[in-house]
Amino acid sequence: MTRLARHYVPEQPQHVILQGLTGPAFLDEGDYRYFLACLADAARVADLAVHAWVLMPDAVQFLVTPSYESSVAMAMQAVGRRYVETFNRRHGRRGTVWRGGYCATVIEPDRYFLFASQVIDHAPVRNRLVAEPGSYPWSSYTHHVGLRSDSFIKDHPLYRALGDTPFERHQAYRELGAQPLDELEVDNLIQSTLKGWVLGSAAYCEWAAQTANRRLMPLLLRDRPPRVRTARGLARVG
């Protein structure tokens, strides 16, 4: 089934995936740092609130809330162009770094926001890059547990609701991360993003479609959550 066109629902968070083409999208620490600088600049210009992020060698993921319909597209296009130009110049190569455009979908915040944040922050562990999420420097995990402050992150109200003080929020987030993630739900999130299917309860999906004034789910999947096998070649995304 083909991916639906990217969509936008006001004030609703989106999970975003950008995949590398054939080789690593980051070759050294300078690449990772430069990408983050590009992301911070683009998010500010596009008025895009970044809540969680991870940069892995062959894919990146974000949890964001756009301020207007083109916020995500503007930010991703700006990051892509600026980063690729510098990456190619630094490493003496040509061509694109990314596999087509970005993929994104709207998610039901009460049901999936904190889950998606955990999926993003724990992706390096699931992909066996590190044993503990705090050991990986290129994700928002250390920001969320208070070991580092990412100036470009805008904490979502659902994250702030984890506690009355920063210490309480950091501890609550760490405790959430100690619980094993449901792998079926991880696959549902990743596949929903890759295919452009809004992710949420039936009531939320119906509300989102009415608010966006367009179909946001494949017709055959409108009344049930997506359960799709991991696409070939995409296993490392999640």
N, C-alpha and C positions, 0 to 999 in steps of 0.2 A: 504494500500500500504506500502511495506516495506521501511525502511530507506535506502537511497543510501549510499555507502561507503564514508567516509570522504574524502574531496578533498582539493586541494591547488592550488591557482593561485598566482604567484609571485606578491608581493607588494600590494595585496588586503586584506582588513580587513576581519575578521571573527567574528561572534557572537557565543559564546560558552555557553552551559548550562550544569551544573552538578547537578543532583537531589539526594536528600536524599532518603534512602531506605524506612524505615517504621516509623522512629521517627525523632526527631530533629537532625540535623547534628552539631549543636552548642548548648551547654548547659550553658555556662557562658562566661563572657568577655574574660577569658583566652583562650578559644577555638577560638574565633574570631581573637584575636591578633596573636595566633600561626598560624592559617591558612594564615593570611596575610604575616607573616614572611616566611612561606613555599612558598607562591606564589612569593614573591619578589626574593627569592633565585632561585627558579626553572626558573623564567622568565629570570633572568640574565644568568644562565647556558645555557638555550635553545635559547638564543638570541630572546626572544619573547617580542615585544613591547606591553605593557598593556595600553590601553587608557581609559577604564571605567570598573568599577566592582561594584558588590553588593553581599553581603552575607546575605541571609535570613535564617530563622531557618531550612527550609527544601529544599533549593535550592540556587545555586550560579550562577551568570551570569557574563560574561566578554566580552569586546570588545577588540580585539587584532589584531596585524599584525605580522604574523610569518616571520622570516628571511629566512627560508628554509622549505622544505616539512614536516619534522618531528618535527618542533619547538613546535607546539601545543601539539602533542602527548607526547613528552618528558616532557614538563612542567606539563601537567595534570597527567601523570603517577607518576611523582616525587612528586607532591603535594599530590595526593591521598594516596600513600604508606606512606609517612612520617606523614601526618596528622592523618590517621586512627590509626597508631601504637601508637601515643601519646594520641589521643582521647580515645582509649580503655584502655590504662594504667591509665590515669587520672581518668576515670570514672568506672573502674573495670568491663569492658564489653568485649565481643568478637565479631568477625565477621566484615563484611564490614559496612561502613557508607553510601555508595553511591549505587544508583540504576543503576547497570551496568556501562558502560563507559560513557564518556562525549559525548555530541552531539554538532556539529558545522556546520556552513555553511559560504560560502563566500557571502558578500553583496556588492552591487554597492555603492562605497563610496559617490559619488556626490549626490545620491538619498536617501541613507539610513544611512550614517554614523552618522550624528548628531541626526537623529531620533532614531537609536538604542541606542546611548548614553543616550538620554532622557528616553527611555523605561527602561534602566537599572537603572538610577539614581532615577526614580520615581516609581520603582516596590514596594518599601515599602509602598508608599501611596496607590497605586492601591490595594494592599493586606491588607490595613487597619491596618498596623502596627503603622503608625504615621499619623498625619494630614498634615504635611509639610515635604518635602524631606530633608530640612536642620536639622530636628529634629532626623533623623536616623543616627547614627554614623558609620554604616558599609556599606557605599557606597562611590562612588567617587564624589557625588554631591557637597560636601563642598569643595573639591579640585577644581572643575570646576567653582565655584562661588567665589573662593578666600578666603574662611574661614579657609582653611587648605591646607597644601602642602604634597601630597603623593609622597615620593621620588622615588618610583618604577614606577610611571606613566610617560609615554612618550606621551606628547601632540601631537596629530595628526595634520598635516598641515591644515585640514579643521576646526579644533578647533582654531588653531592659526589665521586663516583667519577671525575669528569673530571680530577681532579688532587689531589695531596697538599696543596697550599697554595691559598689563595684566588687568588693570581696565576695559578697553573697552571689552575685551573678557569675563571677569567675568559678567559684566552687560548684555552683549548680550546673554550669556548662561542662565542667570536668566530669561531674558525676553522670551527666547524660551520655558523655562519650565513653564511659566505662561499660555501658550496656551494649550488648551486641546488636548490630543493625540487622533488620530483616532483609535478607538478600533478595527476596521477591520484590519487596518494596523499593530497594535500591534499583533493581532492573526496571521497575515501573517508572521511576523517576527519570532514569537515563533514557529509556525508550520514548517516554512522553516528550522529552526535550528534543531528541533526535527526529521524531516524527512531527513535532509541533502540535501535540494533543494537550489541551488543558488538563491539569491533574487536580482532581478533587472529588468530593462527593457528587452524587447525581444532582442534588439541589444546587450546589455551587456551580457546577458546569452549566446548568440551565440559566442560573442568574448571570454568569459571565457571558454566555452567548447573547442573552437579551441586552446586557449592558454594552457589549461590543457591537451589537446589531449584525452578527454574522455567525455562521457555524464554526465551532471551535473543536468539535470532536468528530471522528469518522462516524457515519451513521450507524454502522453495525456495533460500535463500541460505546454509544452514548449512554446506555444504561448499565454499564459495568466497567470496572477499572481495566486499563490495558494490561494484558499479560502476553508479552511478546518475547520470544527468545532473543538473546543478545545477538545483535547483528554481527556478521563475520567481519573481523578486522577492527572491531570497536571495543573489544573486551577491556582494554586498559583505560578507557575513559573513566569508568566508575571506580 
